[in-house]
């Protein structure tokens, strides 16, 4: 499982946790997050996320 | 009425994200949000590249005020200015009503500086874009003109936002002329070599630059049923004719209300590291706040403040800290990421990486080293942007 971070605001999408409140079940890998999904905090698109190392 | 009400003034990223973060922390305290606009929740960073992403202004709101209020159990007062705050009685007044609060947060943002602040005679409609309603007006005008012809735009300001708009407009087919009092692109953030590279990349899209140029006069004229705008520089040169003027010359924090309540205001509303102002129970964050002397008007520091202030307002006082914060500049023709040195870094200089044989012209790397040789900032272009995460680890925190 990987983590992805919004480069604009720092929000982190953790694949293992998903985002249940947005319909993304825990364990949803990044490539199955819809292309039109946007950062829940600042609203930029999926393209503005990058993979971060798991700490 | 409840005595632990939180009032947030402003419904931008700062105000709304603070409310969301408090709910994420399970805070149940009542929250009232006052805003001058309709309170739709949208992403400001999207405004300067909406054309490239083929977004109309109507596509940008993620939620209406009503949807946001319902989801996060807050009360939103759209189109409702706060007229006065009595900080002793802890009461905020609108035109018609009084609202007692336990804590009050200024998340009022900033306004774009307008052209008449730098140009003595402005007799033409000009645009600034710092919020969605600005952008709606700008796009209505642009789209109408674009339906008729190739639009010529005079873009005042060659800084970060100016360069982003130049890229977005030129890529959408507009003929863009940039004019700036400074002598190069993003002069406050980039070393000269990279400014030049960015300029060349934008020129490849047809953007023209007029540097070290102050405007004296911007006038709308009518001729044979055509309307156009010309500008005269302080040295007597004429620019244009153009079809529209967009101004991107920086931001001014909204400080009037804070000043009237007797808060200490410097460049922005002065707050300490817990985001508290000069009076108890008053806080500020985002584009209007000057945090421990630092004024950063972009999203990463804003979100750092949101996360800290939500904890403080939920009962556990938490000072904000700023890690080194890279800014990804939205100029797709020339990928660029910068982390300018902190304002308190004295002295220092930029070091350029020597180009390698395989490098294209936009592949550039510059490191800012202080007097003792410690890395304090960087600017990366083209393929070097991938080194951001490696370099960011070497930088000291800003706060």
Interface residues (C-beta under 8 A of the other chain):
Chain A: X7 X8 X9 X10 X11 X38 X39 X41 X42 X43 X44 X45 X48 X50 X52
Chain B: X13 X17 X20 X41 X42 X43 X45 X46 X53 X60 X62 X299 X300 X302 X303 X304 X326 X328 X389
